[in-house]
Amino acid sequence: MGFARGAPAVAVREPVPSVAPGSGVGTLVRDDEPTPLPEVHPGLTRSVRAELVFAAVVLALTSVLVNTSPPHTTVGATEINTVIGTGATRFETFFGPTDAKKPNDLTLHVTAVGTNGLPKKVVDMNAELANPTKDVPPIAIPLKKFPGAKGHYIAEGFQVPAGRWVLTVKAYPTELDVVTATADINVG
């Protein structure tokens, strides 16, 4: 039936592989351990690890602070509304917050008054705050003459750190005379 004459047909036996080549299936047991890959950039690996630790710390702190409520009141300066000094020229003084909504912005009103309690004309006036207990040198307060008022000077919107301060007011009733008065003030 269709066989070639002369050569006998012989079947050749070839071994069959246990896994088909190119199938992507490998053997389940390996005889040798894989070689570890060398670390290409050790500095980069170290810095990435450090950044991950830092990010974890920031995330933890953020989660703690989310449930913390802010303060409901802010302590401002203690108001002072008094007459300071003695002698022929004294100072009717108001020191306190400019506005209840801005307790850290301070206002200073100073009016030179005579012994009769009426405003007195002065050539100039200046004021400063010092904190001698913390060795803070005097800080000049920017006083401006209030328009249309006799002997009335004002400073608004200035800020000083919390602490116990000494307010010093100097007025010049004449070009040569100086009148000085001090008062203790608590801020914050």
Residue pairs with C-beta under 8 A, 6 or more apart in sequence:
3 9
18 27
19 25
19 26
19 27
39 45
74 103
74 104
75 103
75 162
75 188
76 96
76 97
76 103
76 104
76 106
76 187
76 188
77 95
77 96
77 97
77 103
77 106
77 185
77 186
77 187
77 188
78 96
78 185
78 186
78 187
79 94
79 95
79 96
79 97
80 93
80 94
80 95
80 96
80 167
80 183
80 185
81 93
81 94
81 96
82 92
82 93
82 183
83 90
83 91
83 92
83 93
83 113
84 90
84 91
84 93
84 167
84 169
84 181
84 182
84 183
85 91
85 169
85 179
85 180
85 181
86 181
87 179
88 114
88 115
88 173
88 179
89 112
89 113
89 114
89 120
89 122
89 171
89 173
89 179
90 112
90 113
90 114
90 115
90 181
91 110
91 111
91 112
91 113
91 169
91 171
91 181
92 110
92 111
92 113
93 108
93 109
93 110
93 111
93 167
93 169
93 183
94 107
94 108
94 109
94 110
95 106
95 107
95 108
95 109
95 167
95 183
95 185
96 106
96 107
97 103
97 104
97 105
97 106
97 107
98 105
98 106
98 107
98 156
98 157
99 105
104 159
105 156
105 157
105 158
105 159
106 156
106 157
106 158
106 159
106 160
106 187
107 154
107 155
107 156
107 157
108 127
108 141
108 143
108 154
108 155
108 156
108 158
108 167
109 146
109 152
109 153
109 154
110 125
110 127
110 143
110 152
110 153
110 154
110 169
111 119
111 149
111 151
111 152
111 153
112 119
112 120
112 121
112 122
112 125
112 151
112 152
112 171
112 173
112 179
113 119
113 120
113 151
114 120
119 149
119 150
119 151
119 152
120 150
120 151
120 173
121 150
121 151
121 173
122 151
122 171
122 172
122 173
123 172
123 173
123 174
123 175
124 171
124 172
125 143
125 145
125 151
125 153
125 169
125 170
125 171
125 172
126 140
126 141
126 143
126 169
126 170
127 140
127 141
127 143
127 153
127 155
127 167
127 168
127 169
127 170
128 138
128 139
128 140
128 141
128 167
128 168
129 138
129 139
129 141
129 160
129 165
129 166
129 167
129 168
129 185
130 136
130 137
130 138
130 139
130 165
130 166
130 168
131 163
131 164
131 165
131 166
132 166
133 163
133 164
134 163
136 163
138 168
139 160
141 155
141 158
142 155
142 158
143 153
143 154
143 155
144 153
144 154
144 155
145 152
145 153
146 152
146 153
146 154
151 171
160 187
161 187
161 188
162 187
162 188
163 186
163 187
163 188
164 184
164 185
164 186
164 187
165 184
165 185
165 186
165 187
166 182
166 183
166 184
166 185
167 182
167 183
167 184
167 185
168 180
168 181
168 182
169 180
169 181
169 182
170 178
170 179
170 180
171 178
171 179
172 178
172 179
173 179
